[in-house]
Amino acid sequence: MKKILIYIFLFFEMLLFSQINTNHLEFLGEDFILNGEMVRGYFVYADKTSDGYRKIPAKGEGDICVDDVARVVVTYVEMYEFTRDSEYLDFAKKAAKFIVQMQDYDGDFYNFAYVDGTINKTGTTSSKQHSWWAVRAFWALSKISKYDSTFLEYAKKAYDLLFNYVDAGLLNRVGDQTSVYILGLCALYDLGIDVKNEIRNSADAILGLYKYGFFKTYQDKILWHGWGNRYVEALVESYRVLKDKKYLKYARKALEIEGPIFLSTGFIYEISNKVKLFPELSYAVESITVGAIKYYLETKDEEIGILASLMAGWYKGLNKLGKPMYGPNGEGYDGMEFAHINYNAGAESTISAVRTMLFLEMMPDKLKKLSEGKLLKSYPLQVLEAEAGDWGLSDVKVIVDGKFGGSSALSFEDNLRLKFDVSPGIYDVVILGNGGYDCTVVYGNGKVTGTLNGSYVHLGKLELDQFRIVLKGTGIIDQVVLIPGKIGISTSDISVLYENGKLTLKKEKVEIKEVENNTESFVTFEKSDSFILFNLENVLNNNGIADSINEKGNFDNLGSILGSYLPQEIIEKIKNYKTPFKIYKNGSDNIRCNGQVIRFKRRFVKNLYLLVAANHGNYNVTFKVNDKDFEVNVPDWCSEKIDIISDYRFISTGERQFIKCGLKVIKFEMNDLIDEIILPNEINVHVFAITGEQ
């Protein structure tokens, strides 16, 4: 009977912790000798390969860094506290030894080391700076000291160092580092060290940074990063120690605004004089989500618990692409772009995913299950890139520079007229740019004018559909930000919205409605010896081949009007290929696949040839020809698996980048009458031409 009970216990324990998977994290781990001590670190990067992952260093920086290992220590300590499994504590201690060996005599830390035992002491991301890696190390060493006092002296040395750089409560005069500093202070307090005044001073300083639902990095300018958004967690921990409810009040104010924004718009990368939406980082998701879960665990506020579980759902496919960001072996994928996922899975993204899954397990089942929901509808913040608008005959220059929101903006010296179409609604309108000029928004039967002096102008709430922006003066316009009256999402379980200044949750079941995305087109073809060449002109939707002078293409960047593309020289190489293809020159020349249905007059085809390529990685997809499915791997346009090759490509600035890129020819054996081809529903796969051999 006793054995049966033990079995049942172990069985349910296995189910309970099924979301917490450290296999990939430990794959990233490496034991090595550092300063004569055996330590354990975790590789910064791991690139996806055809058969798994390959650990790689940060070029010019190192293999392993304190930044990441500190987070490993914190998470393994938390896992031990939750499960009481001593293996997790052993991993934490081994990793903490690495941090100790990276600490210098003054209490500060170097960041990067190589597994051969070399410490990078001079690099800009590794030298002693009493900054990010030092404060994360302080947090980690303070946490592990609760279970191994041999680390306490090193935690105290770090504290003594950092304390000297606290000004008016802010570490290094910035809020994001201060939030981590508070977490370290709270861990010290748990050891019986009286740092209440320090916690209070820093927490109060963070409250002073609050504005419009976000905590700014600096007191005197607007800057916020998703990866530094650990303010809520710091405030919840401050409340735990000090029992001052004002910290919970501000934490909730931030969550009820940020949560619906992130769920609907995505986990924003940066807000400054621009809104940078991508990449959505695993690190950014964990920073706010763990804070939200801690808030729920401290208060049992079910509204915030629902919000937290939905945010954790980002890892399970509750996101704009509908795809999981947490792999089957515990991989935390590096990030999500506009239309693709970066499947690399290094230490930072993986530990962020694992820590979020750990805290999600602490939630009641009824809330936890919400993370499995499906996204049905979004009410997002809309960020319109100026260069994506219709400027007609206006005399403008497109400036390509990473400092702008979509890596480009419009420059004008006199007047500029831009036209946009948006979903009808009432929006708060903000124009972002540079210079000094008058901005008039013309909409419906009305118009409103404001002056941009500096970096933005707020034009108030307007009822928009199709609208024009008229700019008079000289300057740069980067983005038009539209804030809808309600922001949030509806999932298969619940709707979560921020509207009328408050968080609103509707718990009724929302029915899933099937949406038909496929578009049908009828095409013709022309004969060429024993081949038929399909005329795809009315299906083409992307420009992947251009000359950089008369026109610019955009093969790979769906989130902008500018991207990289193939040179027109490749057209001649396509013409000389052994299989003939019909290629279109100037304008759209390929199909981004989105489940399109291509119909044509029935013909016998022996072999079907498709000229294809993918952007941002290789994709396994299915093409359907009548009733036959063909599963193929479409390689990245810059991989080694292409058949028609160019020695270079153009990047968004029009400059040549000398890496080999090109197109792949795939062959389907048919020997049948056919009249329909259904393309895969994968927008990062492109079809340039289709040819049938008879």
C-alpha positions as CSV (number, residue, x, y, z in Angstrom):
1,M,0.0,0.0,0.0
2,K,2.8,2.3,0.9
3,K,4.5,1.8,-2.5
4,I,1.2,2.5,-4.3
5,L,0.8,5.8,-2.4
6,I,4.4,6.8,-3.2
7,Y,3.7,6.0,-6.9
8,I,0.5,8.0,-6.9
9,F,2.4,10.9,-5.3
10,L,5.2,10.8,-7.8
11,F,2.7,10.5,-10.7
12,F,0.8,13.6,-9.6
13,E,4.0,15.4,-8.9
14,M,5.2,14.7,-12.5
15,L,1.9,16.1,-13.8
16,L,2.2,19.2,-11.6
17,F,5.6,20.2,-12.8
18,S,5.1,19.2,-16.4
19,Q,5.5,22.8,-17.6
20,I,8.9,23.2,-15.8
21,N,11.6,21.8,-18.1
22,T,15.2,22.5,-17.4
23,N,16.6,20.1,-20.0
24,H,17.7,22.8,-22.5
25,L,18.9,25.1,-19.8
26,E,21.2,22.3,-18.6
27,F,22.3,21.6,-22.2
28,L,23.5,25.2,-22.1
29,G,25.4,24.5,-18.9
30,E,29.2,24.0,-18.8
31,D,31.5,23.0,-15.9
32,F,34.9,24.6,-16.1
33,I,37.8,25.9,-14.1
34,L,37.9,29.6,-13.3
35,N,40.6,31.0,-11.0
36,G,41.3,27.5,-9.9
37,E,37.7,26.8,-8.8
38,M,35.3,24.4,-10.5
39,V,32.3,26.5,-11.5
40,R,29.2,26.1,-13.7
41,G,28.1,28.6,-16.3
42,Y,25.5,28.7,-19.0
43,F,26.2,29.6,-22.7
44,V,25.0,33.0,-23.8
45,Y,23.7,31.8,-27.2
46,A,22.4,28.6,-28.8
47,D,21.7,28.6,-32.5
48,K,19.0,26.4,-33.9
49,T,20.3,23.7,-36.3
50,S,18.7,21.1,-38.4
51,D,19.2,18.5,-35.7
52,G,18.9,20.5,-32.5
53,Y,20.9,23.3,-31.0
54,R,24.6,24.4,-31.0
55,K,26.1,26.3,-28.1
56,I,28.0,29.4,-29.3
57,P,29.8,32.3,-27.6
58,A,29.0,36.0,-27.9
59,K,31.5,37.0,-30.5
60,G,34.2,39.2,-29.0
61,E,32.6,39.1,-25.5
62,G,32.8,35.6,-24.1
63,D,31.0,32.2,-23.7
64,I,29.3,32.8,-20.4
65,C,28.2,36.0,-18.5
66,V,27.3,37.0,-15.0
67,D,24.1,38.7,-16.4
68,D,22.7,35.3,-17.3
69,V,24.2,33.1,-14.6
70,A,22.8,35.4,-11.9
71,R,19.3,34.8,-13.3
72,V,20.0,31.1,-13.3
73,V,20.9,31.2,-9.6
74,V,17.8,33.2,-8.7
75,T,15.5,30.8,-10.6
76,Y,17.1,27.6,-9.2
77,V,16.8,29.0,-5.7
78,E,13.1,29.7,-6.3
79,M,12.6,26.2,-7.8
80,Y,14.1,24.7,-4.7
81,E,11.8,26.8,-2.5
82,F,8.8,25.6,-4.5
83,T,9.7,21.9,-4.8
84,R,12.3,21.3,-2.0
85,D,14.2,19.3,-4.6
86,S,17.9,19.6,-3.4
87,E,19.1,19.1,-7.0
88,Y,18.0,22.6,-7.9
89,L,19.8,24.1,-4.9
90,D,23.0,22.2,-6.0
91,F,22.7,23.8,-9.5
92,A,22.3,27.2,-7.9
93,K,25.4,26.8,-5.7
94,K,27.6,25.7,-8.6
95,A,26.4,28.7,-10.7
96,A,26.9,31.1,-7.7
97,K,30.5,30.0,-7.6
98,F,31.0,31.3,-11.1
99,I,29.6,34.7,-10.0
100,V,32.0,34.8,-7.0
101,Q,35.0,34.2,-9.2
102,M,33.9,37.1,-11.4
103,Q,33.9,39.5,-8.5
104,D,36.9,41.8,-8.1
105,Y,38.5,43.0,-4.8
106,D,36.3,46.1,-4.7
107,G,33.1,44.2,-4.9
108,D,32.4,45.0,-8.6
109,F,32.1,42.3,-11.3
110,Y,33.3,41.5,-14.7
111,N,30.6,40.1,-16.9
112,F,32.0,37.7,-19.6
113,A,34.3,34.7,-19.3
114,Y,35.4,32.0,-21.7
115,V,35.3,28.3,-20.7
116,D,39.1,28.1,-21.0
117,G,39.1,30.2,-17.8
118,T,39.9,33.6,-19.4
119,I,37.9,36.6,-18.0
120,N,37.1,39.5,-20.4
121,K,38.1,42.5,-18.3
122,T,38.1,45.2,-20.9
123,G,35.1,44.8,-23.2
124,T,32.4,47.4,-23.1
125,T,29.9,44.8,-22.1
126,S,32.2,43.1,-19.6
127,S,34.3,45.6,-17.7
128,K,33.5,46.7,-14.2
129,Q,30.7,49.3,-14.4
130,H,28.8,48.9,-11.1
131,S,25.8,48.4,-13.4
132,W,23.6,45.6,-14.7
133,W,25.8,42.6,-14.1
134,A,26.9,43.8,-10.7
135,V,23.3,44.4,-9.5
136,R,22.1,41.1,-10.9
137,A,25.0,39.4,-9.1
138,F,24.1,41.1,-5.9
139,W,20.5,39.8,-6.2
140,A,21.7,36.3,-6.9
141,L,24.3,36.1,-4.2
142,S,21.8,37.5,-1.7
143,K,19.2,34.8,-2.6
144,I,21.6,31.9,-2.4
145,S,23.0,33.1,0.9
146,K,19.8,32.1,2.6
147,Y,20.8,28.5,2.0
148,D,24.6,28.7,2.0
149,S,26.1,31.4,4.2
150,T,29.5,31.1,2.5
151,F,28.2,33.4,-0.2
152,L,27.0,36.1,2.2
153,E,30.4,37.9,2.4
154,Y,30.4,38.3,-1.4
155,A,26.8,39.6,-1.4
156,K,27.7,42.2,1.2
157,K,30.7,43.3,-0.8
158,A,28.4,43.8,-3.8
159,Y,26.0,45.7,-1.6
160,D,28.8,48.0,-0.2
161,L,29.8,48.8,-3.7
162,L,26.4,49.5,-5.1
163,F,25.3,51.6,-2.2
164,N,27.9,54.2,-3.1
165,Y,26.2,54.7,-6.5
166,V,22.7,55.3,-5.1
167,D,21.6,58.9,-5.5
168,A,18.2,59.9,-4.2
169,G,17.2,56.3,-4.1
170,L,18.2,55.5,-7.7
171,L,21.1,53.2,-8.5
172,N,23.2,54.9,-11.1
173,R,20.3,57.4,-11.4
174,V,18.2,55.0,-13.4
175,G,15.0,53.2,-12.5
176,D,15.4,49.8,-14.2
177,Q,18.7,48.9,-12.4
178,T,17.1,50.2,-9.2
179,S,14.3,47.7,-9.5
180,V,16.8,44.8,-9.5
181,Y,18.7,46.5,-6.6
182,I,15.5,46.5,-4.6
183,L,15.2,42.7,-5.2
184,G,18.7,42.2,-3.9
185,L,17.9,44.4,-0.8
186,C,14.8,42.4,-0.1
187,A,16.8,39.2,-0.2
188,L,19.3,40.7,2.2
189,Y,16.4,41.6,4.5
190,D,15.3,38.0,4.5
191,L,18.7,37.1,6.0
192,G,18.0,39.4,9.0
193,I,20.0,42.4,7.7
194,D,18.2,45.6,8.3
195,V,18.0,47.4,5.0
196,K,14.4,48.7,5.3
197,N,15.4,52.3,4.9
198,E,17.3,51.5,1.7
199,I,14.4,49.6,0.4
200,R,12.0,52.4,1.2
201,N,14.2,55.1,-0.4
202,S,14.6,53.2,-3.6
203,A,11.0,52.1,-3.9
204,D,9.8,55.6,-3.3
205,A,12.2,56.8,-6.0
206,I,10.7,54.3,-8.4
207,L,7.2,55.7,-7.7
208,G,8.5,59.1,-8.8
209,L,9.2,57.6,-12.2
210,Y,5.6,56.6,-12.9
211,K,3.9,58.2,-15.8
212,Y,0.8,57.1,-17.9
213,G,1.0,53.5,-16.7
214,F,4.8,53.0,-17.2
215,F,7.9,53.6,-15.1
216,K,10.5,55.7,-16.8
217,T,14.2,54.8,-16.8
218,Y,15.2,58.4,-16.2
219,Q,13.7,61.3,-14.2
220,D,14.2,63.9,-16.9
221,K,13.4,62.1,-20.2
222,I,11.1,59.4,-21.6
223,L,12.8,56.0,-22.0
224,W,11.4,52.6,-21.2
225,H,12.5,49.1,-22.2
226,G,10.6,45.9,-22.0
227,W,13.7,44.0,-20.9
228,G,14.2,46.4,-18.0
229,N,10.5,46.4,-16.8
230,R,11.0,44.7,-13.4
231,Y,9.4,47.5,-11.5
232,V,6.2,45.6,-10.5
233,E,8.2,42.8,-9.0
234,A,10.3,45.3,-7.1
235,L,7.3,47.1,-5.7
236,V,5.6,43.8,-4.7
237,E,8.7,42.7,-2.8
238,S,9.0,46.2,-1.2
239,Y,5.4,45.7,0.1
240,R,6.2,42.3,1.4
241,V,9.0,43.8,3.5
242,L,7.5,47.2,4.4
243,K,3.8,46.5,4.3
244,D,3.1,49.9,2.8
245,K,0.1,49.6,0.4
246,K,1.1,52.4,-1.8
247,Y,3.6,50.1,-3.5
248,L,0.8,47.7,-4.3
249,K,-1.3,50.6,-5.5
250,Y,1.3,51.7,-8.1
251,A,2.1,48.1,-9.1
252,R,-1.6,47.5,-9.9
253,K,-1.9,50.8,-11.8
254,A,0.9,49.8,-14.0
255,L,-0.4,46.2,-14.5
256,E,-3.9,47.3,-15.4
257,I,-2.6,49.5,-18.2
258,E,0.5,47.6,-19.4
259,G,-1.1,44.2,-19.3
260,P,-3.8,44.9,-21.9
261,I,-1.3,46.8,-24.1
262,F,1.2,43.9,-24.1
263,L,-1.5,41.3,-24.7
264,S,-3.0,43.1,-27.7
265,T,0.0,45.0,-29.2
266,G,2.8,42.6,-28.2
267,F,5.5,43.0,-25.5
268,I,6.9,46.3,-26.7
269,Y,10.7,46.6,-27.0
270,E,11.2,50.3,-26.3
271,I,9.3,53.5,-25.8
272,S,11.3,56.8,-26.2
273,N,11.0,59.4,-28.9
274,K,9.7,56.4,-30.9
275,V,7.8,53.2,-30.2
276,K,9.8,50.2,-31.2
277,L,7.5,47.2,-31.2
278,F,10.0,44.4,-32.1
279,P,11.6,42.2,-31.2
280,E,9.3,40.8,-28.5
281,L,11.7,39.3,-26.1
282,S,11.3,36.3,-23.7
283,Y,13.2,38.5,-21.2
284,A,10.6,41.2,-21.5
285,V,7.7,38.8,-21.0
286,E,9.2,37.3,-17.8
287,S,10.1,40.7,-16.3
288,I,6.5,41.9,-16.1
289,T,4.7,38.5,-15.9
290,V,6.6,37.2,-12.8
291,G,5.9,40.6,-11.2
292,A,2.2,40.2,-12.0
293,I,2.1,36.6,-10.6
294,K,3.8,37.8,-7.4
295,Y,1.2,40.5,-7.1
296,Y,-1.5,37.9,-7.3
297,L,0.2,35.6,-4.8
298,E,0.6,38.5,-2.4
299,T,-3.0,39.9,-2.7
300,K,-5.1,37.1,-4.3
301,D,-6.5,39.8,-6.6
302,E,-8.2,37.6,-9.2
303,E,-8.3,40.3,-11.9
304,I,-4.5,40.6,-11.8
305,G,-4.2,36.8,-11.6
306,I,-6.2,36.5,-14.8
307,L,-4.0,39.1,-16.5
308,A,-0.8,37.4,-15.3
309,S,-1.9,34.0,-16.6
310,L,-2.8,35.5,-20.0
311,M,0.6,37.2,-20.2
312,A,2.3,33.9,-19.4
313,G,0.3,32.4,-22.3
314,W,2.7,34.2,-24.7
315,Y,5.0,31.2,-24.2
316,K,2.2,28.8,-25.2
317,G,0.9,30.5,-28.3
318,L,-1.3,33.2,-26.9
319,N,0.4,35.8,-29.1
320,K,0.0,37.5,-32.4
321,L,1.6,34.6,-34.4
322,G,-0.3,32.0,-32.5
323,K,2.9,29.9,-32.0
324,P,4.5,28.7,-28.8
325,M,7.7,30.5,-27.6
326,Y,8.6,27.7,-25.2
327,G,10.0,24.6,-26.8
328,P,9.3,20.9,-26.0
329,N,12.7,20.5,-24.4
330,G,12.4,23.7,-22.3
331,E,13.8,26.0,-24.9
332,G,13.0,29.7,-24.4
333,Y,13.0,31.1,-27.9
334,D,15.0,34.4,-28.2
335,G,12.2,36.5,-29.6
336,M,9.3,37.2,-31.9
337,E,9.4,39.6,-34.9
338,F,6.5,40.9,-37.0
339,A,6.0,37.7,-38.9
340,H,8.6,35.2,-37.7
341,I,10.1,33.7,-34.6
342,N,13.8,33.6,-33.7
343,Y,14.2,30.0,-32.7
344,N,17.6,30.5,-31.3
345,A,17.5,29.7,-27.5
346,G,20.3,31.0,-25.4
347,A,20.6,31.4,-21.6
348,E,18.7,34.6,-21.2
349,S,15.6,33.7,-23.1
350,T,15.6,30.1,-21.8
351,I,15.9,31.1,-18.1
352,S,13.2,33.7,-18.6
353,A,10.8,31.1,-20.0
354,V,11.6,28.6,-17.2
355,R,11.2,31.2,-14.5
356,T,7.8,32.2,-15.9
357,M,6.6,28.6,-16.1
358,L,7.8,28.1,-12.5
359,F,5.7,31.0,-11.2
360,L,2.7,30.0,-13.4
361,E,2.8,26.6,-11.6
362,M,2.1,28.5,-8.4
363,M,-1.2,29.8,-9.7
364,P,-4.5,28.0,-9.0
365,D,-5.6,25.6,-11.8
366,K,-8.6,27.8,-12.8
367,L,-6.2,30.7,-13.6
368,K,-3.4,28.6,-14.9
369,K,-5.7,27.2,-17.6
370,L,-6.3,30.6,-19.0
371,S,-2.7,30.6,-20.4
372,E,-3.8,27.8,-22.8
373,G,-6.5,30.0,-24.4
374,K,-6.6,31.0,-28.1
375,L,-6.5,34.6,-29.2
376,L,-9.7,35.6,-31.0
377,K,-9.6,39.4,-31.3
378,S,-7.2,42.2,-30.4
379,Y,-7.7,45.9,-29.7
380,P,-4.1,47.0,-30.0
381,L,-2.2,50.2,-29.9
382,Q,-1.6,51.1,-33.5
383,V,1.8,52.4,-34.6
384,L,1.8,53.7,-38.2
385,E,5.2,54.2,-39.7
386,A,5.3,57.4,-41.7
387,E,7.1,55.9,-44.7
388,A,4.2,53.4,-45.0
389,G,1.7,56.2,-45.6
390,D,0.7,57.5,-49.0
391,W,2.6,60.8,-49.6
392,G,1.5,61.2,-53.2
393,L,3.5,64.0,-54.9
394,S,5.0,65.4,-51.7
395,D,8.7,66.0,-51.9
396,V,10.1,63.7,-49.3
397,K,13.2,61.7,-48.6
398,V,13.2,58.3,-46.9
399,I,15.9,58.2,-44.3
400,V,17.0,54.7,-43.3
401,D,18.4,54.6,-39.8
402,G,18.0,52.2,-36.9
403,K,17.3,55.1,-34.5
404,F,13.8,55.4,-36.0
405,G,10.9,53.3,-35.0
406,G,10.7,51.1,-38.1
407,S,14.3,51.8,-39.0
408,S,13.3,54.6,-41.3
409,A,11.4,57.9,-41.4
410,L,10.4,60.7,-43.8
411,S,12.3,64.0,-44.1
412,F,10.7,67.0,-45.7
413,E,11.7,70.6,-46.2
414,D,8.4,72.4,-47.0
415,N,5.0,70.7,-46.9
416,L,4.1,67.0,-46.6
417,R,0.7,65.3,-47.0
418,L,0.3,61.7,-45.8
419,K,-2.8,59.6,-46.1
420,F,-3.6,56.6,-43.9
421,D,-6.5,54.1,-43.6
422,V,-7.3,52.6,-40.2
423,S,-10.2,50.7,-38.6
424,P,-13.0,53.2,-37.8
425,G,-12.8,54.3,-34.2
426,I,-11.9,57.0,-31.7
427,Y,-8.2,57.3,-31.1
428,D,-5.8,59.4,-29.0
429,V,-3.4,60.7,-31.7
430,V,0.3,61.3,-31.1
431,I,2.8,62.2,-33.9
432,L,6.4,61.4,-33.3
433,G,9.2,63.1,-35.2
434,N,12.0,65.7,-35.1
435,G,12.1,69.4,-35.7
436,G,9.6,72.2,-35.5
437,Y,6.5,72.1,-37.7
438,D,2.7,72.4,-37.7
439,C,0.7,69.1,-37.9
440,T,-2.9,69.1,-39.1
441,V,-5.0,65.9,-39.0
442,V,-7.9,66.1,-41.5
443,Y,-10.6,63.5,-40.8
444,G,-14.3,63.2,-41.7
445,N,-15.7,66.7,-41.5
446,G,-13.2,68.0,-39.0
447,K,-9.5,68.8,-38.5
448,V,-7.2,69.6,-35.6
449,T,-3.8,71.3,-35.6
450,G,-0.9,71.2,-33.3
451,T,2.8,72.1,-33.3
452,L,5.6,69.5,-33.0
453,N,8.5,71.1,-31.1
454,G,11.1,68.5,-30.1
455,S,10.0,64.9,-30.6
456,Y,6.2,64.7,-30.4
457,V,2.8,66.4,-30.5
458,H,-0.4,65.1,-28.9
459,L,-3.5,66.0,-30.9
460,G,-6.1,64.5,-28.6
461,K,-9.0,62.1,-29.2
462,L,-10.2,62.0,-32.8
463,E,-12.8,59.8,-34.6
464,L,-10.8,58.4,-37.5
465,D,-11.3,56.1,-40.5
466,Q,-9.4,57.4,-43.6
467,F,-7.5,60.5,-42.6
468,R,-4.8,62.8,-43.9
469,I,-1.9,64.5,-42.1
470,V,-0.7,67.8,-43.4
471,L,2.7,69.0,-42.2
472,K,4.0,72.6,-42.7
473,G,7.6,73.4,-42.1
474,T,10.8,71.4,-42.0
475,G,11.6,68.3,-40.2
476,I,11.3,64.5,-39.9
477,I,8.1,62.5,-39.2
478,D,8.7,59.0,-37.9
479,Q,5.5,57.5,-36.5
480,V,1.8,58.2,-35.9
481,V,0.7,56.5,-32.7
482,L,-3.1,55.8,-32.3
483,I,-4.3,54.8,-28.9
484,P,-7.8,53.3,-29.1
485,G,-10.5,53.9,-26.6
486,K,-10.3,50.3,-25.5
487,I,-7.1,48.2,-25.5
488,G,-7.0,44.5,-24.8
489,I,-7.9,41.1,-26.2
490,S,-10.6,38.5,-26.3
491,T,-9.6,34.8,-26.0
492,S,-11.5,31.6,-26.2
493,D,-12.1,32.0,-22.4
494,I,-12.3,35.6,-21.5
495,S,-12.0,39.3,-22.6
496,V,-9.6,41.6,-20.9
497,L,-9.8,45.3,-21.7
498,Y,-8.6,48.6,-20.4
499,E,-11.3,51.2,-21.2
500,N,-12.7,54.3,-19.5
501,G,-9.7,54.4,-17.2
502,K,-10.1,51.0,-15.7
503,L,-9.5,47.3,-16.2
504,T,-12.5,45.4,-17.4
505,L,-12.9,41.6,-17.4
506,K,-15.7,39.7,-19.0
507,K,-15.7,36.1,-18.0
508,E,-18.4,34.8,-20.4
509,K,-17.3,32.3,-23.0
510,V,-16.3,33.8,-26.3
511,E,-17.1,31.6,-29.3
512,I,-14.4,30.9,-31.8
513,K,-15.3,31.9,-35.3
514,E,-13.5,30.2,-38.1
515,V,-12.0,32.7,-40.5
516,E,-11.3,31.7,-44.1
517,N,-8.0,33.3,-45.1
518,N,-7.5,31.5,-48.5
519,T,-7.9,33.6,-51.6
520,E,-8.6,32.0,-54.9
521,S,-7.2,33.1,-58.2
522,F,-7.5,31.7,-61.7
523,V,-4.3,31.8,-63.8
524,T,-3.3,31.0,-67.3
525,F,-0.1,29.6,-68.7
526,E,2.0,29.7,-71.8
527,K,3.8,27.0,-73.6
528,S,7.6,26.7,-73.9
529,D,8.7,23.5,-75.6
530,S,7.6,20.7,-73.3
531,F,6.9,23.0,-70.4
532,I,4.0,25.2,-69.4
533,L,4.9,28.5,-67.6
534,F,2.2,29.7,-65.2
535,N,1.2,33.4,-65.4
536,L,1.1,34.4,-61.7
537,E,0.8,38.2,-62.2
538,N,-2.5,38.5,-60.5
539,V,-1.3,36.5,-57.5
540,L,2.1,38.3,-56.9
541,N,2.2,40.3,-53.6
542,N,5.9,40.9,-52.9
543,N,8.9,42.6,-54.5
544,G,12.0,40.5,-53.9
545,I,14.1,41.5,-56.9
546,A,15.1,45.1,-57.6
547,D,17.9,47.3,-58.8
548,S,18.3,49.7,-55.8
549,I,18.2,52.8,-58.0
550,N,14.9,53.0,-59.8
551,E,13.1,50.9,-57.2
552,K,13.8,49.2,-53.9
553,G,12.5,45.7,-53.0
554,N,11.6,44.2,-49.7
555,F,11.9,40.4,-49.6
556,D,12.4,39.9,-45.9
557,N,10.9,42.6,-43.7
558,L,7.2,42.4,-43.6
559,G,7.1,44.9,-40.7
560,S,8.4,47.8,-42.8
561,I,8.3,49.0,-46.4
562,L,12.1,48.6,-46.5
563,G,14.1,45.4,-46.4
564,S,16.7,43.4,-48.1
565,Y,16.3,42.0,-51.7
566,L,17.9,40.2,-54.6
567,P,19.6,42.1,-57.4
568,Q,18.2,42.0,-60.9
569,E,21.2,40.2,-62.1
570,I,19.7,37.0,-60.7
571,I,17.0,37.2,-63.4
572,E,19.5,36.3,-66.1
573,K,20.7,33.3,-64.0
574,I,17.1,32.2,-63.7
575,K,16.7,32.4,-67.5
576,N,19.8,30.2,-67.9
577,Y,18.6,27.5,-65.5
578,K,17.8,24.1,-67.0
579,T,14.1,24.5,-66.2
580,P,12.4,27.5,-67.7
581,F,10.5,29.9,-65.4
582,K,8.5,33.0,-66.0
583,I,9.8,35.8,-63.9
584,Y,8.3,39.3,-63.6
585,K,10.6,42.3,-63.6
586,N,9.7,45.6,-61.9
587,G,7.1,45.6,-59.1
588,S,5.8,42.5,-57.5
589,D,7.6,39.4,-58.6
590,N,6.8,36.7,-56.0
591,I,4.0,35.4,-53.7
592,R,4.2,35.5,-50.0
593,C,2.3,32.3,-49.1
594,N,-0.8,32.7,-47.1
595,G,-2.8,29.7,-48.1
596,Q,-3.7,31.0,-51.6
597,V,-5.6,28.7,-53.9
598,I,-4.3,28.9,-57.5
599,R,-6.8,27.4,-60.1
600,F,-6.1,26.9,-63.8
601,K,-7.4,24.9,-66.8
602,R,-6.9,21.2,-66.3
603,R,-3.6,19.9,-67.8
604,F,-1.6,16.7,-67.6
605,V,1.7,17.4,-65.8
606,K,4.5,15.0,-65.4
607,N,6.6,17.1,-63.0
608,L,5.8,20.4,-61.3
609,Y,8.7,22.8,-60.5
610,L,8.4,25.7,-58.1
611,L,11.0,28.4,-57.7
612,V,11.0,29.3,-54.0
613,A,12.9,30.7,-51.1
614,A,12.1,31.6,-47.4
615,N,13.1,34.6,-45.2
616,H,14.3,34.3,-41.6
617,G,15.1,30.6,-41.6
618,N,14.1,27.3,-43.2
619,Y,10.5,26.2,-43.2
620,N,8.9,22.8,-43.4
621,V,5.6,23.4,-45.3
622,T,3.0,21.5,-47.3
623,F,1.9,22.3,-50.8
624,K,-1.3,20.7,-52.0
625,V,-1.7,19.9,-55.6
626,N,-5.3,18.6,-56.2
627,D,-5.6,15.8,-53.7
628,K,-1.9,15.2,-53.1
629,D,0.2,16.7,-50.3
630,F,3.8,17.5,-50.8
631,E,5.8,18.2,-47.6
632,V,9.0,20.1,-48.4
633,N,11.7,22.1,-46.7
634,V,12.0,25.6,-48.2
635,P,15.4,26.9,-47.3
636,D,16.3,30.4,-46.3
637,W,17.3,32.6,-49.2
638,C,20.8,33.0,-47.7
639,S,21.4,29.3,-46.9
640,E,23.7,26.8,-48.6
641,K,20.8,24.9,-50.0
642,I,19.8,27.2,-52.8
643,D,20.2,26.4,-56.5
644,I,20.3,29.8,-58.3
645,I,22.8,32.0,-56.5
646,S,23.7,35.7,-56.4
647,D,27.0,36.7,-54.9
648,Y,25.3,39.6,-53.0
649,R,22.1,41.1,-51.9
650,F,20.9,44.7,-51.4
651,I,20.1,45.7,-47.8
652,S,17.4,48.3,-47.0
653,T,19.8,51.3,-47.5
654,G,20.5,50.2,-51.1
655,E,24.0,49.1,-50.2
656,R,25.4,45.7,-51.4
657,Q,26.0,43.1,-48.8
658,F,28.3,40.3,-50.1
659,I,26.7,37.2,-48.9
660,K,25.5,34.5,-51.2
661,C,21.7,34.5,-51.5
662,G,19.2,33.1,-54.0
663,L,16.4,30.7,-54.8
664,K,15.6,27.0,-54.6
665,V,14.0,24.8,-57.2
666,I,11.7,22.1,-55.8
667,K,10.2,19.3,-57.9
668,F,6.9,17.4,-57.4
669,E,6.4,14.2,-59.4
670,M,2.8,14.4,-60.6
671,N,2.1,12.2,-63.7
672,D,-1.5,13.3,-63.4
673,L,-4.1,15.8,-64.5
674,I,-4.1,18.8,-62.3
675,D,-6.1,22.1,-62.0
676,E,-5.4,23.4,-58.5
677,I,-2.4,24.3,-56.3
678,I,-2.9,25.4,-52.7
679,L,0.1,27.2,-51.2
680,P,1.1,26.8,-47.6
681,N,-0.1,29.1,-44.9
682,E,3.4,30.4,-44.1
683,I,3.9,34.0,-45.0
684,N,7.7,33.8,-44.8
685,V,7.8,31.3,-47.7
686,H,7.9,32.8,-51.2
687,V,7.0,31.4,-54.6
688,F,8.6,33.2,-57.5
689,A,7.5,30.9,-60.4
690,I,5.7,27.7,-61.2
691,T,6.4,25.5,-64.2
692,G,4.8,22.3,-65.4
693,E,6.7,19.7,-67.4
694,Q,4.5,17.7,-69.8
